[in-house]
């Protein structure tokens, strides 16, 4: 399957921000009024945009905010939404990653007691990552507790009950869990009468805090009072999992539709059932049925993703592999692109501007699939049109996309365009060996002899090297490395402090992380290069793993791939949190005084670039920020 959101979900390094001051024209803004905000000390390199977050009931609302930047700082005016009790402004970088932010409670006539605390608690848990806040379960629990103490009626709100329980459990607050259990027991009273949402929340919460008996009792009450509740609908998914044949699944799905209809609440489950049916037909390679059932998916975005997923499968997933079914694949791929219309429902955590940018990225990803199918159909010029959009929109960050574009240009005989594009990629340090091979073939055939070609390419690569060096120099930082002690795969303690006086490279990774594993051949080259240098130490920090027997799984992965990596296990995810890692792979280069000098996030997909950049960072770290003259 092609991961549509890999590039979207790869987090880049957040700019280091100096101390800022946020000045609001009103420290207690009122709902519906305009407030002015001035920010000083916000030194951001590159593109920045401002987003406002607020709430409409339990739903997060995200809006773009125009801001003006001058020598005195950043200035903006904000119309405080009339329906919210809490508002937050966040500055974001070009990749929509939060840089910094500030928030205020909102004064609103007729608002429930402590409503702003409830909304802030939701923001710091459910939406923390989106709004640029560190998840704080203990803080959220305190906010819920304060609001409920002021008005116990808050516990009759399904979302508050669920959020309070989740935060109290995560922060291990027994006193708060007792309050929650007392409320759940009140729901069990024959005299009480709750809404379907509240009773559903009560069933889920009682189960999550480990009171199975109470959960069963509340579930019986829910089923009797609301026989078509969400939990009742979710039970049908379990039936799909137990079905022995695809016909059984179809029967279960059709009965579900007949019993519950297709509402905003039920259509997600219906689509999951349909997706399971599609998987069975795909396994049986009945592609006509796959196409037919994809057309029965209700949610437009779910349908678009399914179209692209199976179109990619039918393309053969590689330029050198045979396609499975070009005709159906092309129809599905075309449909995936047609589905990406501006009227698609925007996720609540994205602003209009951010959603439009995400749609463009999806068009690039889907267009990359369509281009491959068109190429295999012999429609080279059409393939080039779609691929040109794909590589430009993804900022030429995908080596596979770039390489396919060059192959399409070569096949179509567009030699000048090919040479110009590869020239650009060489200068940017993004040309693969295959691209250089085709590039050289054109030059040797139509341009100059081998000697002149090599001299020409060397100049381009030197420009790329100079550009990368400047970028690396700009990444130099000065932060104290936090000491830790973790177990290695032999069960022995390994502490960062043990390596004081040496250069240490920490590489945070996980066995499920595709970019991490893709970077490992390059990391192997770097590790082997420094194998005899006792002053350079590599520690591969395995983190964010799920499931059982993690040490065994990690050990097997390392040994099966013959990687010479010293692995340590961040089994409690504490070190990754202390180092404020937002996405993996993330590497830290630490000097002999245990100062962090570089933080490198993600993997570009180019092994040679990884090796060169990491070795440059290590050399600069060893030499106090300088490079030895070659």
C-alpha positions as CSV (number, residue, x, y, z in Angstrom):
1,X,0.0,0.0,0.0
2,X,1.2,3.5,-0.8
3,X,1.4,5.6,2.3
4,X,-0.4,8.8,1.3
5,X,0.5,10.8,4.3
6,X,4.1,9.7,4.9
7,X,5.5,13.1,3.9
8,X,2.6,14.9,5.7
9,X,3.2,13.0,8.9
10,X,7.2,13.4,8.7
11,X,7.9,16.2,11.2
12,X,10.7,18.7,10.4
13,X,12.9,20.4,12.9
14,X,11.0,23.3,14.6
15,X,12.9,26.7,14.5
16,X,14.6,27.7,17.7
17,X,12.6,30.7,19.0
18,X,13.9,33.4,21.2
19,X,11.9,34.6,24.2
20,X,8.8,36.3,23.0
21,X,6.3,38.6,24.6
22,X,2.6,38.5,23.6
23,X,0.6,41.6,24.2
24,X,-3.2,41.3,23.9
25,X,-5.2,44.5,23.8
26,X,-7.5,42.8,26.3
27,X,-6.3,40.2,28.8
28,X,-10.0,39.1,29.2
29,X,-11.2,39.1,25.6
30,X,-15.0,39.0,25.1
31,X,-16.8,36.7,22.7
32,X,-17.6,38.5,19.5
33,X,-15.1,41.4,20.0
34,X,-12.0,42.2,18.0
35,X,-8.7,42.1,19.9
36,X,-5.3,43.2,18.7
37,X,-2.2,41.1,19.4
38,X,1.5,42.1,19.1
39,X,4.3,39.6,19.4
40,X,7.9,40.7,20.0
41,X,10.9,38.4,19.8
42,X,9.4,35.9,17.4
43,X,12.5,35.3,15.2
44,X,11.4,32.8,12.6
45,X,13.5,31.8,9.6
46,X,11.4,31.0,6.5
47,X,7.7,31.0,5.9
48,X,5.3,31.5,8.8
49,X,1.5,31.7,9.2
50,X,-0.8,32.3,12.1
51,X,-3.8,30.1,13.1
52,X,-6.5,30.7,15.7
53,X,-8.1,27.8,17.6
54,X,-11.4,28.0,19.5
55,X,-14.3,25.7,20.4
56,X,-17.9,25.4,19.3
57,X,-19.2,23.0,21.9
58,X,-16.9,20.0,21.9
59,X,-15.7,20.7,18.3
60,X,-12.4,22.4,17.7
61,X,-12.6,25.3,15.2
62,X,-9.5,26.4,13.2
63,X,-9.2,29.6,11.3
64,X,-6.4,31.4,9.4
65,X,-5.4,34.8,10.8
66,X,-3.7,37.5,8.7
67,X,-0.6,38.9,10.4
68,X,1.8,41.7,9.5
69,X,5.5,41.5,10.3
70,X,7.7,44.5,10.6
71,X,10.8,45.6,12.6
72,X,8.7,45.9,15.7
73,X,7.4,42.3,15.6
74,X,4.3,40.5,14.4
75,X,0.9,42.2,14.5
76,X,-2.6,40.8,14.0
77,X,-6.3,41.5,14.7
78,X,-8.5,38.6,15.9
79,X,-12.3,38.5,15.9
80,X,-13.0,36.3,18.9
81,X,-15.6,33.7,17.9
82,X,-19.0,34.3,19.6
83,X,-19.4,30.6,20.5
84,X,-16.1,30.0,22.3
85,X,-14.9,30.2,25.9
86,X,-11.2,29.8,25.1
87,X,-9.0,30.9,22.2
88,X,-5.4,30.2,21.2
89,X,-3.2,31.7,18.6
90,X,-0.4,29.6,17.1
91,X,2.5,30.6,14.8
92,X,3.2,27.7,12.4
93,X,6.0,27.1,9.9
94,X,5.8,26.2,6.2
95,X,5.1,22.5,7.1
96,X,2.2,23.5,9.4
97,X,4.2,22.6,12.5
98,X,3.6,24.7,15.6
99,X,6.4,27.1,16.5
100,X,4.9,28.9,19.4
101,X,1.6,30.2,20.7
102,X,-0.5,31.9,23.4
103,X,-4.1,31.6,24.7
104,X,-6.7,33.3,26.7
105,X,-10.0,32.5,28.5
106,X,-12.9,34.3,26.8
107,X,-15.7,36.1,28.6
108,X,-19.1,35.1,27.3
109,X,-22.5,36.0,28.5
110,X,-24.5,33.0,29.6
111,X,-21.6,30.6,29.5
112,X,-21.6,27.6,31.9
113,X,-19.4,28.0,35.0
114,X,-15.7,27.3,34.3
115,X,-16.4,26.6,30.6
116,X,-13.0,28.0,29.6
117,X,-11.3,25.5,31.9
118,X,-13.1,22.7,30.2
119,X,-12.1,23.8,26.8
120,X,-8.5,24.3,27.8
121,X,-8.5,20.8,29.3
122,X,-9.7,19.4,26.0
123,X,-7.1,21.4,24.1
124,X,-4.2,20.1,26.3
125,X,-5.3,16.5,25.8
126,X,-7.3,15.6,22.7
127,X,-5.9,18.4,20.5
128,X,-2.5,19.1,22.1
129,X,-0.4,18.3,19.1
130,X,-2.6,20.3,16.7
131,X,-2.7,23.4,18.8
132,X,1.0,23.3,19.7
133,X,0.7,22.4,23.4
134,X,2.5,19.7,25.3
135,X,0.0,17.0,26.4
136,X,-0.6,17.6,30.1
137,X,-2.9,15.0,31.7
138,X,-2.2,16.2,35.2
139,X,-3.0,19.8,34.3
140,X,-6.1,18.8,32.4
141,X,-7.3,16.7,35.4
142,X,-6.9,19.8,37.6
143,X,-8.9,21.9,35.2
144,X,-11.7,19.3,35.0
145,X,-11.7,19.0,38.8
146,X,-12.0,22.7,39.3
147,X,-14.9,23.0,36.9
148,X,-16.7,20.0,38.4
149,X,-16.2,21.3,41.9
150,X,-17.8,24.6,40.8
151,X,-20.7,22.8,39.1
152,X,-21.1,19.0,39.4
153,X,-23.5,19.1,36.5
154,X,-20.4,19.0,34.2
155,X,-20.3,15.2,34.9
156,X,-23.5,14.9,33.0
157,X,-21.7,16.0,29.9
158,X,-20.5,13.0,27.9
159,X,-17.4,14.6,26.5
160,X,-16.4,16.0,29.9
161,X,-16.9,12.6,31.6
162,X,-14.8,10.9,29.0
163,X,-12.0,13.6,29.0
164,X,-11.9,13.8,32.8
165,X,-11.6,10.0,33.1
166,X,-8.9,9.7,30.4
167,X,-6.8,12.5,32.0
168,X,-7.3,11.1,35.6
169,X,-6.3,7.6,34.5
170,X,-3.3,8.8,32.6
171,X,-2.1,11.0,35.5
172,X,-3.0,8.2,38.0
173,X,-5.1,10.4,40.1
174,X,-7.0,8.0,42.4
175,X,-9.1,10.8,44.1
176,X,-10.4,11.9,40.7
177,X,-11.1,8.4,39.6
178,X,-13.2,7.9,42.8
179,X,-15.3,10.9,41.9
180,X,-15.8,9.5,38.4
181,X,-16.7,6.0,39.7
182,X,-19.2,7.6,42.0
183,X,-20.9,9.3,39.1
184,X,-20.9,6.1,37.1
185,X,-22.6,4.3,40.0
186,X,-25.3,7.1,40.0
187,X,-25.9,6.4,36.3
188,X,-26.6,2.8,37.4
189,X,-29.5,3.9,39.6
190,X,-32.9,3.0,38.2
191,X,-34.1,6.5,38.8
192,X,-31.5,8.2,36.6
193,X,-32.1,8.9,32.9
194,X,-29.2,9.7,30.7
195,X,-28.8,10.6,27.0
196,X,-27.5,8.0,24.6
197,X,-24.2,9.8,24.3
198,X,-23.8,10.1,28.1
199,X,-24.7,6.5,28.8
200,X,-22.4,5.4,26.0
201,X,-19.6,7.4,27.5
202,X,-20.3,5.9,30.9
203,X,-20.0,2.4,29.5
204,X,-16.7,3.2,27.9
205,X,-15.3,4.9,30.9
206,X,-16.3,2.2,33.4
207,X,-14.5,-0.3,31.1
208,X,-11.4,1.9,30.8
209,X,-11.0,2.3,34.5
210,X,-11.2,-1.5,35.0
211,X,-14.7,-1.9,36.5
212,X,-15.9,-4.7,34.3
213,X,-19.0,-5.5,36.3
214,X,-20.2,-1.9,36.3
215,X,-19.5,-1.6,32.6
216,X,-21.7,-4.7,31.9
217,X,-24.5,-3.3,34.0
218,X,-24.4,0.1,32.3
219,X,-24.3,-1.6,28.9
220,X,-27.5,-3.5,29.7
221,X,-29.2,-0.3,30.5
222,X,-27.9,1.3,27.3
223,X,-29.1,-1.5,25.2
224,X,-32.5,-1.5,26.8
225,X,-32.9,2.3,26.6
226,X,-31.2,2.9,23.2
227,X,-31.2,-0.3,21.1
228,X,-29.5,1.5,18.2
229,X,-26.7,3.1,20.2
230,X,-23.2,3.6,18.8
231,X,-21.9,0.7,20.9
232,X,-24.6,-1.5,19.4
233,X,-23.5,-0.5,15.9
234,X,-19.9,-1.1,16.8
235,X,-20.7,-4.6,17.8
236,X,-21.5,-5.4,14.1
237,X,-17.8,-4.8,13.3
238,X,-16.9,-7.7,15.5
239,X,-19.4,-9.8,13.5
240,X,-17.6,-8.9,10.3
241,X,-14.3,-10.0,11.9
242,X,-15.8,-13.5,12.6
243,X,-17.4,-13.9,9.2
244,X,-16.2,-17.0,7.3
245,X,-16.9,-15.8,3.8
246,X,-17.2,-12.6,1.9
247,X,-20.8,-13.4,1.3
248,X,-21.3,-13.5,5.0
249,X,-19.7,-10.1,5.3
250,X,-22.0,-8.7,2.6
251,X,-25.0,-10.0,4.4
252,X,-23.9,-8.5,7.8
253,X,-23.3,-5.2,6.1
254,X,-26.6,-5.1,4.4
255,X,-28.5,-6.0,7.6
256,X,-26.5,-3.2,9.3
257,X,-27.7,-0.7,6.7
258,X,-31.3,-1.9,7.0
259,X,-31.3,-1.7,10.8
260,X,-29.4,1.5,11.4
261,X,-29.6,3.4,8.1
262,X,-26.8,5.6,6.8
263,X,-26.5,8.5,9.2
264,X,-23.5,10.7,10.2
265,X,-23.1,8.3,13.1
266,X,-23.4,5.0,11.2
267,X,-21.7,5.6,7.9
268,X,-18.2,5.3,9.2
269,X,-19.0,1.8,10.4
270,X,-20.7,1.0,7.1
271,X,-17.6,2.1,5.2
272,X,-15.3,0.0,7.5
273,X,-17.5,-3.0,6.7
274,X,-17.3,-2.2,3.0
275,X,-13.5,-1.9,3.2
276,X,-13.3,-5.3,4.7
277,X,-15.3,-6.7,1.8
278,X,-13.0,-5.0,-0.7
279,X,-10.0,-6.5,1.0
280,X,-11.4,-10.0,0.5
281,X,-12.1,-9.4,-3.1
282,X,-8.6,-7.9,-3.6
283,X,-7.1,-11.0,-2.0
284,X,-9.0,-13.1,-4.5
285,X,-7.9,-10.7,-7.2
286,X,-11.5,-10.1,-8.3
287,X,-10.8,-6.5,-9.4
288,X,-14.2,-5.9,-10.9
289,X,-15.7,-6.5,-7.5
290,X,-13.1,-4.3,-5.9
291,X,-14.0,-1.5,-8.1
292,X,-17.7,-2.1,-7.6
293,X,-17.6,-2.0,-3.8
294,X,-15.2,1.0,-3.7
295,X,-18.0,2.8,-5.4
296,X,-20.3,1.9,-2.5
297,X,-18.1,3.7,0.1
298,X,-20.1,6.7,1.4
299,X,-17.5,9.0,2.8
300,X,-15.8,10.9,-0.1
301,X,-12.3,11.0,1.4
302,X,-12.4,7.3,2.4
303,X,-13.4,6.5,-1.2
304,X,-10.7,8.7,-2.7
305,X,-8.0,7.0,-0.5
306,X,-9.3,3.5,-1.4
307,X,-9.3,4.4,-5.1
308,X,-5.7,5.5,-4.9
309,X,-4.6,2.6,-2.7
310,X,-5.9,-0.1,-5.1
311,X,-4.9,1.9,-8.2
312,X,-1.4,1.8,-6.8
313,X,-1.6,-2.0,-6.3
314,X,-2.9,-2.5,-9.8
315,X,-0.1,-0.4,-11.3
316,X,2.4,-2.9,-10.0
317,X,3.7,-0.4,-7.5
318,X,7.0,0.0,-9.4
319,X,8.1,1.2,-12.8
320,X,9.9,-2.1,-13.5
321,X,7.1,-4.4,-12.3
322,X,4.2,-5.6,-14.5
323,X,0.9,-4.0,-13.9
324,X,-1.9,-6.2,-12.6
325,X,-4.8,-4.4,-14.3
326,X,-4.1,-1.1,-16.1
327,X,-7.7,-0.5,-17.2
328,X,-9.3,-0.7,-13.8
329,X,-6.3,0.8,-12.1
330,X,-6.5,3.9,-14.4
331,X,-10.2,4.3,-13.7
332,X,-9.8,4.1,-10.0
333,X,-6.8,6.5,-10.1
334,X,-8.7,9.0,-12.2
335,X,-11.6,8.8,-9.8
336,X,-9.3,9.4,-6.8
337,X,-8.2,12.7,-8.4
338,X,-11.7,13.7,-9.3
339,X,-12.8,13.2,-5.7
340,X,-10.4,15.8,-4.4
341,X,-12.7,18.8,-4.7
342,X,-12.7,22.0,-2.6
343,X,-16.0,21.0,-1.0
344,X,-14.6,18.0,0.8
345,X,-15.2,18.2,4.6
346,X,-12.2,20.0,6.2
347,X,-10.7,18.3,9.3
348,X,-11.4,20.5,12.4
349,X,-7.7,20.7,13.3
350,X,-6.7,22.3,10.0
351,X,-7.4,25.9,8.8
352,X,-8.7,26.5,5.3
353,X,-5.2,27.4,4.1
354,X,-3.7,24.3,5.7
355,X,-6.5,22.1,4.3
356,X,-6.0,23.5,0.8
357,X,-2.3,22.8,1.1
358,X,-3.0,19.2,2.2
359,X,-5.3,18.7,-0.7
360,X,-2.6,19.9,-3.1
361,X,-0.3,17.3,-1.5
362,X,-2.8,14.6,-1.9
363,X,-3.3,15.6,-5.6
364,X,0.4,15.2,-6.0
365,X,0.4,11.7,-4.4
366,X,-2.6,10.5,-6.3
367,X,-1.2,12.1,-9.5
368,X,2.0,10.1,-9.0
369,X,-0.1,6.9,-9.0
370,X,-2.0,8.0,-12.1
371,X,1.2,9.0,-13.9
372,X,2.6,5.5,-13.5
373,X,-0.5,3.9,-14.9
374,X,-0.6,6.4,-17.8
375,X,3.1,5.6,-18.5
376,X,2.4,1.9,-18.6
377,X,-0.4,2.6,-21.0
378,X,2.0,4.4,-23.3
379,X,0.5,7.8,-22.6
380,X,3.9,9.4,-21.9
381,X,3.0,13.1,-22.3
382,X,0.0,12.8,-20.0
383,X,2.1,11.0,-17.5
384,X,4.7,13.8,-17.6
385,X,2.0,16.4,-16.9
386,X,0.9,14.7,-13.7
387,X,4.4,13.8,-12.6
388,X,5.6,17.4,-13.1
389,X,2.9,18.6,-10.7
390,X,3.7,15.8,-8.2
391,X,7.5,16.4,-7.9
392,X,7.0,20.2,-7.7
393,X,4.3,20.1,-5.1
394,X,6.2,17.7,-2.9
395,X,9.3,20.0,-3.2
396,X,11.3,17.3,-5.0
397,X,11.6,15.4,-1.7
398,X,10.7,12.0,-3.0
399,X,13.6,10.2,-4.8
400,X,11.2,7.7,-6.4
401,X,8.9,10.4,-7.8
402,X,11.8,12.3,-9.2
403,X,13.3,9.2,-10.8
404,X,10.0,8.3,-12.4
405,X,9.7,11.8,-13.8
406,X,13.1,11.5,-15.5
407,X,12.2,8.1,-16.9
408,X,9.0,9.5,-18.4
409,X,10.9,12.4,-19.9
410,X,13.4,10.0,-21.4
411,X,10.8,7.7,-22.8
412,X,9.0,10.7,-24.4
413,X,12.2,12.0,-25.9
414,X,12.1,15.3,-24.0
415,X,15.9,15.5,-23.7
416,X,16.3,19.2,-23.0
417,X,13.7,19.1,-20.2
418,X,15.3,16.0,-18.8
419,X,18.8,17.5,-18.7
420,X,17.5,20.7,-17.2
421,X,15.6,18.8,-14.5
422,X,18.5,16.5,-13.5
423,X,20.8,19.5,-13.5
424,X,18.5,21.1,-10.9
425,X,18.3,17.9,-8.8
426,X,22.1,17.4,-8.8
427,X,22.5,21.0,-7.6
428,X,19.9,20.4,-4.9
429,X,21.6,17.1,-3.9
430,X,18.4,15.1,-4.8
431,X,19.6,13.2,-7.9
432,X,19.5,9.4,-7.6
433,X,22.1,7.1,-9.3
434,X,19.5,6.1,-11.9
435,X,18.8,9.8,-12.7
436,X,22.5,10.5,-13.1
437,X,22.8,7.4,-15.3
438,X,20.1,8.6,-17.7
439,X,21.5,12.1,-17.6
440,X,24.9,10.9,-18.5
441,X,23.5,8.8,-21.4
442,X,21.9,11.9,-22.9
443,X,25.1,13.9,-22.5
444,X,27.3,11.1,-24.0
445,X,25.0,10.7,-26.9
446,X,24.2,14.3,-27.8
447,X,26.5,16.6,-25.9
448,X,30.1,16.0,-24.9
449,X,32.6,13.2,-24.2
450,X,32.9,11.5,-20.9
451,X,35.7,13.7,-19.5
452,X,33.8,16.9,-20.0
453,X,30.6,15.3,-18.6
454,X,32.4,14.3,-15.4
455,X,33.8,17.8,-15.0
456,X,30.4,19.3,-15.6
457,X,28.6,17.1,-13.0
458,X,31.4,17.7,-10.5
459,X,30.6,21.4,-10.6
460,X,26.9,20.8,-10.1
461,X,27.6,18.5,-7.1
462,X,30.0,21.0,-5.6
463,X,27.2,23.6,-5.7
464,X,24.9,21.1,-4.0
465,X,27.6,20.3,-1.3
466,X,28.1,24.0,-0.6
467,X,24.4,24.6,-0.2
468,X,24.0,21.6,2.2
469,X,27.0,22.8,4.2
470,X,25.4,26.2,4.7
471,X,22.2,24.5,5.8
472,X,24.1,22.3,8.2
473,X,25.9,25.3,9.7
474,X,22.6,27.0,10.3
475,X,21.5,24.0,12.4
476,X,24.3,24.4,15.0
477,X,22.7,24.6,18.4
478,X,23.7,24.8,22.1
479,X,21.5,22.8,24.4
480,X,22.3,20.5,27.3
481,X,21.8,16.8,26.7
482,X,19.6,15.2,29.3
483,X,21.3,12.1,31.0
484,X,19.5,8.8,30.9
485,X,20.0,5.1,31.7
486,X,18.4,2.5,29.5
487,X,18.9,-1.2,28.9
488,X,20.6,-2.6,25.8
489,X,19.6,-5.8,24.1
490,X,21.7,-7.8,26.5
491,X,19.9,-6.3,29.5
492,X,22.9,-4.2,30.5
493,X,22.5,-0.6,31.7
494,X,23.8,2.1,29.3
495,X,24.0,5.8,30.5
496,X,24.7,8.8,28.4
497,X,27.0,10.1,31.1
498,X,29.3,7.1,30.5
499,X,30.3,8.7,27.2
500,X,31.3,12.1,28.4
501,X,34.4,13.1,26.5
502,X,33.1,11.5,23.3
503,X,30.9,12.5,20.4
504,X,27.6,10.6,20.7
505,X,25.0,10.1,18.0
506,X,21.5,9.3,19.3
507,X,19.2,7.9,16.7
508,X,15.5,7.6,17.8
509,X,13.7,4.9,15.8
510,X,11.1,2.1,15.9
511,X,10.7,-1.3,14.1
512,X,7.4,-0.1,12.6
513,X,8.8,3.2,11.2
514,X,9.3,3.1,7.5
515,X,11.6,6.1,7.1
516,X,13.7,4.9,10.0
517,X,14.3,1.5,8.4
518,X,14.8,3.2,5.0
519,X,17.6,5.3,6.5
520,X,19.4,2.3,8.1
521,X,21.6,1.3,5.0
522,X,23.0,4.8,5.1
523,X,23.4,4.7,8.9
524,X,25.2,1.4,8.5
525,X,27.8,3.1,6.2
526,X,28.3,5.9,8.8
527,X,28.7,3.4,11.7
528,X,31.2,1.3,9.8
529,X,33.1,4.5,8.8
530,X,33.7,5.3,12.5
531,X,34.1,1.7,13.6
532,X,37.7,2.3,14.6
533,X,37.2,5.7,16.1
534,X,36.8,5.2,19.8
535,X,35.8,8.8,20.3
536,X,32.6,8.4,18.3
537,X,29.7,6.5,19.8
538,X,26.4,5.5,18.2
539,X,23.3,4.7,20.3
540,X,20.1,3.6,18.4
541,X,17.3,4.4,20.8
542,X,14.3,2.1,20.1
543,X,11.1,3.9,21.2
544,X,7.4,4.2,20.7
545,X,7.0,0.4,20.2
546,X,3.7,-1.3,20.8
547,X,2.8,-4.9,21.7
548,X,4.6,-7.7,23.6
549,X,8.1,-9.1,23.5
550,X,9.6,-5.8,22.3
551,X,13.2,-6.6,23.1
552,X,13.0,-9.9,21.2
553,X,11.4,-8.3,18.2
554,X,14.0,-5.5,18.1
555,X,16.8,-8.0,18.5
556,X,15.5,-10.1,15.7
557,X,15.1,-7.1,13.4
558,X,18.7,-6.0,14.0
559,X,20.2,-9.5,13.7
560,X,18.2,-10.4,10.6
561,X,19.4,-7.3,8.8
562,X,23.0,-7.7,10.1
563,X,23.1,-4.1,11.3
564,X,26.1,-3.3,13.5
565,X,24.0,-1.0,15.7
566,X,24.3,-0.6,19.5
567,X,20.6,-0.6,20.4
568,X,19.1,0.7,23.7
569,X,15.4,0.4,24.7
570,X,13.3,3.4,25.7
571,X,10.6,1.0,26.9
572,X,8.7,3.7,28.9
573,X,9.0,6.3,26.2
574,X,10.6,8.6,28.7
575,X,13.8,9.6,26.9
576,X,12.0,10.4,23.7
577,X,9.7,12.7,25.7
578,X,12.6,14.3,27.5
579,X,14.3,15.1,24.2
580,X,11.0,16.5,22.9
581,X,11.0,14.3,19.8
582,X,7.9,14.8,17.7
583,X,8.6,12.4,14.9
584,X,11.1,9.7,14.0
585,X,13.7,9.1,12.8
586,X,15.3,11.9,14.8
587,X,19.0,12.1,15.4
588,X,21.0,14.2,18.0
589,X,24.7,14.8,17.8
590,X,26.2,15.4,21.2
591,X,29.7,16.8,21.9
592,X,32.3,15.7,24.4
593,X,30.8,18.1,27.0
594,X,27.3,16.6,26.6
595,X,26.0,19.5,24.7
596,X,23.5,18.9,21.8
597,X,25.0,20.4,18.7
598,X,22.6,19.1,16.0
599,X,19.1,17.8,15.8
600,X,18.2,16.2,12.5
601,X,14.6,15.0,11.9
602,X,13.3,12.7,9.2
603,X,15.0,11.0,6.2
604,X,15.2,12.5,2.7
605,X,15.3,9.1,1.0
606,X,18.9,9.7,-0.4
607,X,21.5,7.4,1.3
608,X,24.5,9.4,0.0
609,X,23.1,12.7,1.3
610,X,22.4,11.2,4.7
611,X,26.0,9.8,5.0
612,X,27.5,13.1,3.9
613,X,25.4,15.3,6.1
614,X,25.8,13.1,9.2
615,X,29.6,12.9,8.8
616,X,29.7,16.7,8.3
617,X,27.8,17.2,11.6
618,X,30.0,14.8,13.4
619,X,33.1,16.5,12.1
620,X,31.8,19.9,13.1
621,X,30.8,18.6,16.6
622,X,34.3,17.3,17.1
623,X,35.9,20.6,16.0
624,X,33.7,23.0,18.0
625,X,31.5,24.0,15.0
626,X,34.3,24.2,12.4
627,X,35.2,22.0,9.5
628,X,38.7,20.9,8.7
629,X,40.1,22.3,5.5
630,X,40.3,19.6,2.9
